[in-house]
């Protein structure tokens, strides 16, 4: 299903980007340019990001490691 009509990005492309290491909206914007034109897809992208990260134990570990102070 298309999530971002402006850039032609599907939910599968977003999931692939997350599997490839994207763990924030900034990462998705940089990788796929979602949310950069009209912005209507941003809420759906954030929801998909959250759902995908919470469903994957490996991705959840990456997410928690991101906030560790150095």
C-alpha positions in Angstrom: 0.0 0.0 0.0 1.2 3.5 -0.8 2.0 5.6 2.3 3.6 8.6 0.6 1.8 9.5 -2.6 4.1 12.4 -3.4 7.2 10.3 -3.4 5.6 7.0 -4.3 6.8 5.2 -1.2 5.0 2.0 0.0 4.7 0.5 3.4 7.0 -2.3 2.3 9.7 0.2 1.4 9.4 1.8 4.8 9.6 -1.6 6.5 12.7 -2.5 4.4 14.3 0.8 5.5 13.6 0.1 9.1 15.1 -3.4 8.7 18.1 -1.7 7.2 18.7 0.4 10.2 16.3 3.4 10.0 15.0 4.0 13.6 13.6 7.5 13.4 11.5 9.7 11.2 14.7 11.6 10.4 16.2 8.4 9.0 13.1 7.7 6.9 13.1 11.2 5.6 16.8 10.9 4.6 16.5 7.4 3.1 13.1 7.7 1.4 12.2 11.4 1.4 8.9 10.7 3.1 7.2 13.7 4.8 9.2 16.2 2.8 6.6 17.4 0.4 3.0 17.8 1.5 3.5 16.0 4.9 0.2 14.1 4.9 2.1 10.8 5.2 4.1 11.7 8.3 1.6 10.4 10.8 1.2 7.1 9.0 5.0 6.8 8.7 5.5 7.4 12.4 2.8 4.8 13.2 4.4 2.3 10.9 7.9 3.0 12.4 6.6 2.6 15.9 4.7 -0.6 15.1 7.6 -2.2 13.2 10.2 -1.3 15.9 8.0 -2.6 18.7 7.3 -5.8 16.9 10.9 -6.6 16.2 13.1 -7.6 19.2 16.3 -6.8 17.3 15.0 -3.4 16.2 13.8 -2.7 19.8 17.3 -3.3 21.0 18.7 -0.8 18.5 16.1 1.7 19.6 17.0 1.4 23.3 20.7 1.6 22.4 20.2 4.8 20.6 19.4 6.7 23.8 22.3 5.5 25.9 24.5 8.3 27.0 28.1 8.2 25.8 
